[in-house]
Amino acid sequence: MSVVAFGRKQNAGEWSERELNTLVAALSAALAPGSGREWETGVTEAGDAQFYLLGSRPDQACELCVSRIGKRYVLEDGSGRLLFEHRNLDLVVLHARAAVPRTSWLMVRMIVLWCAIRSTVHEKVEPVLIETEELLVHLAPQLAAFA
């Protein structure tokens, strides 16, 4: 069997301006200035175009990846699992928008604050209340004698 190597297009690893605008517009909520996320482009080992949605610094882990392989767009999560693929970029970005993790850093901070307050109450305030209750149990009979 013979293998024939076909030549690749020169611009195979580049996104068109329309494609980039579509991707960035669809992910604009995820790329909001307060989110800490950024995007970057790259190419696969075979020279196909890729778009990366990166998490916040310092790690900047890849959260989503859209690749254009031939005329198909492939959507993968940060672990490399296939989420969706299609020839229509608009359908792919709809799935990409739905796949973006929505837990904001503000929500995470609020949850951590709630846990810290609750832990403080358990460790500091609750023992004081228990001691007050024991004191009241010992003093209640004496107070009842005065009534």
C-alpha positions, 0 to 999 in steps of 0.5 A: 500500500502506498501513502501519498502525503497531501500538501497542507494549506499555508494558513491552516494554523491561523484563525480568520478574523471572523472566527476569532471574533465569533469565539471571543464574542461567545466567551465574552462573559468568561473573559470579563476583566474581573474573571482573570481569564485570558485567551490564546491561540496556537497550533496542533502538532499537525499545524491545525489552528487552536483557541485556548480559554485559559484560567486565572494566573499564576497557573493559567490552566487551559479550561477549554480548547477549540481546534479547527481540523480541516473544516471541522471544529472540535471542542474539548475541556481542559482535560482533553475530553471531547465535548462537541464537534461540528462544521458550524462554528456557531454551534460549537461556541454555543456548547463552549459557552455552556461548558465554561465553569460559572463559579465566580471567584466572588462566590468562592470567597463568600463560601470560604468566608461563611465557613470561617465564620461558622468555624469561629462560632463553633470554636469560640462562641459555643463554649461560652454559651455552654458555660453560661448555661451551666452557670444558670443551671447552678444559680437558678435554684438560688434565684427561685428561693428569692422569688 
